[in-house]
Amino acid sequence: MSTTFLRAPSLITQLNREWATLAGRAIDCGAPGRHSGAELLAMIRQTSGCDQDALLHLLLRLGRDGNAAADRVLLQALIPAAQRIAQRVRGLDDLERADRAGYAIGAAWESIRTYRMHLEVRVMANLTMNMLRFLAPEPSANERLIAARTITVTDQFLETVSAAWAPEPTPEAELANLLAWAVGRRILERAEVALLIKASLGEQTHAAIAAEMGLSLEGLRSRLTRIRRRLSTAAQTEYLAA
């Protein structure tokens, strides 16, 4: 007699099924009025720049005030990026595909719940980069030592990749994918990615970061330029051709 084992649906599948029942529910957004979850998700994907930042920040504020539906819209907006990032982070390689996606969804929740509310611009980029930070945590002292032995590109490449939001694929998700790929291929160390994110998206000035690291401002800028050059070269010769 054979025995049949039923596999539980993946977290992504469960969330998408849940969203199918929640998407039509109206959410009170205050001044902008009431909108369904599906309408808000479409607005996130169809807007960019200041308009998108304002909408995302509004949903984050509503979530902090206890509006679980607003948080759920944000999570649904981050699911595609979470799925892509999950396949790129080397630290999750030993896990099954569904489990990797589950970890990435957890990182998306953490990114939403811990978002620093004073950051009101490039909100989607910040949310996406925070997901990557949770999935690739701070490096050890030894990793930082290795990262210090680096070699220096214009800001043009990263500015191009992290430009305005486009529905599919999003620049923010592409940038996160690229950084995760660079770590996985050992083109960049985690410490270098962390520094790049901190200098590009964090609230600290370059002068403050340099002082924290015991570098001159010019030394920090040179290090960032070297990291960007290696990333740019690898992206153009390997990543885009993959």
N, C-alpha and C positions, 0 to 999 in steps of 0.2 A: 504494500500500500504506500503510495507516495504522499508526501506532505507538502502543501503549498504554503509558502511564507509570503505575506503581503508586505511590500516595502512602504513605509510611511512616506507621504509626500514630502518633498524638500521644503525648507523654510521659504524659499522664493515662491514655490508653487502655492504654499499656504497663504503667503502675503498677497499674492496676486488674486487668489480666490476671495480673500477678505476684502481687497480693494474693490472687487466687482460689486460687493454689497454696500460699500461705503461711499463709492464715488458719487452717487446721486444725492447724498445727504447735504443739506445746506449748512454753511458755516457762516456765522456772524463775524464779519471782518471789521466792524466798526464803521468808520467814515466811508470806506469803499463799498459798503453794503453787504448783502448776503450772496454768497456764491457756493455752488456745489464743489465738492472735492475735485471732480473731473474738470470743472471750469478753471479752478485755481491751478491745477497741474498743467493744463493747456496754456494758461497765461505765463507760467514759469518758463515753459519750453519755447514760447513764441516771443518773449520779450528779451531784452538784453540791457546791459549798462545800468544806468540809474533806475530805470523802471523795474528791472528785475531785482536789483538790490533792495529797492523799497518794498517790493512784494515779499521777498524772502525774509527780510528783517521784520516785517509786520507779522508773518507767520511764526517766526521765532519768538517774538514778544507775546503773541497769543498763547503759544505753547508754554512759555514761562509762567503765564497767568493761569495755567491749568487747562487750557483748551487742547485736549488730546487729539481732536480731529485735525487741528493745525499741524501738530507734530507728525501725524500720519501722512498728511499731504507732502510734507518735507521728506519723509522717509521714502515715499513712493517716487519722488523726484530723484532721489539718490540711488535707487536700486540699480539702474543700468550701469552707473559708474562703479558701484560696489561689485557687480558681477565681473566687470572688466578688470578692475584692480585685483580682485581675488585670484585671477589666473596669472597675474604677473609677479606677485609677492613671493619671493623665494622661500621665505620662512614658512609658507603654507604648503610647500610642495609635497610633503608626506601625507597630506590629508586628501580624502576623496573630494571630488569636484563640488558636490553639494555641501560638504562640511566647510570647504573654503569659502563658499558663498555665504554660509551662515556666519562665519567669523567676520566677513566683510560687512554684513548687515548689522552685526553687533557694533562694529566700528562706526557705521553710519549713525546708529542711535546715539553712541557716545559723542560723536561730532555735533549732533543736534543739541543734546542735553548740556554739553559743556561749552557751547559756543560763547565767545567773549562778545557781549552785546555792544560794546563800544566800537566794534569793527563794523561799520555800516556800508563799506564799499567792497566790491569784489567778493560778495557774500558766498556765491556758489563756489568760487575758487577756494575760499577759506574752508568751507565745509568739506570739499573734496580732499584738500591737502591734509586736513585734520584726520580724515579717514585713513589716509596713508600713514600718518604719524602714529596712529593707534595700532596699525598692522605691522609697522616697522619701528619698534620703540627705540628710545635713546640708546646709542651705542655704549659699549663698555669703555673703560679707560684705555685698554689696549687698542680697541678699534679707533678711538680718537687719536692715539699716538700714530697709528698707521696712516690715518687720514691726513695727519699733519705733513706727511711726506708726499706732497702733491706737486704737480707742475703748475697760461692764463688766458674771452670773446666778448664781443659786444653784447649788449642786452637785447639785440634785435631778435635772436632766435626765440628766447623765452617769451618776449613780448608778443611775437607772432603766434606762438602756440597757445598762450593764455589770453588771446583776444576775446572779442564779444562772444556770448553764448550762441551756439547753433544747436538745434534739436538733436541731430544725430550725425556724427558723434559730437559730444560737447568738447570744446577746447580744454576745459578744466579736467575732464576725465582723460582726455588724450595726454595732457601734461602729467597727470598722476600715473597713467599707464607707462609713459616714457620713463619717468623717474624710477618706478618699480622695476621696469625692465633693465635699466642701467645698473641698479643694485644687484639684481639677479645675475647679470652677466659680468659683474665685478668691474664695470666701467667706472662706477662711482661707489664709494663707501657710504654706509648709512649716515655717518657723521657729516659727509659732504652734502648729501641730500638734505639733512636736517638744517645745515647752515644755509643752504640755498633757499629753503622754505622760510626760514627765520628772517633772512635778509630781504626776501622779496615780498612776503605776505605778513610778517609779524609787525607788531606795533613799535618795536625798538628801533631807534635810529642806528645807522651804520657806525656812528661814533661810539654809541653805547655798547654795541656788539663787539667792536674792536677792543674797547677797554676791558670788557668781560673776558675776552680771550687773550689779553696781554699782547695785542698787536697794535701797530700804528694803523690809522685810518687807511693809509695807502697800502699797507700790508694786507689788510682785510680785502680791499678792492681788488688787489692783485690775485689773492686766493680765489675770490669769487669769479674773476675773469677766467682763471685757469680751469675751474670746475665747469663753467659754461662752455668753454672751448672744447673740452673733452666730450661733454654731452652733445654739443652741436655736431661735432665731427662724427661721433658714433651714430647719432640720429640720421644723418644724411647718408652715411655709408652702409649702415647695417639695419637700423630699426625700420626705416621707411621702405627698405627693400625686402623686409621679412614677409 
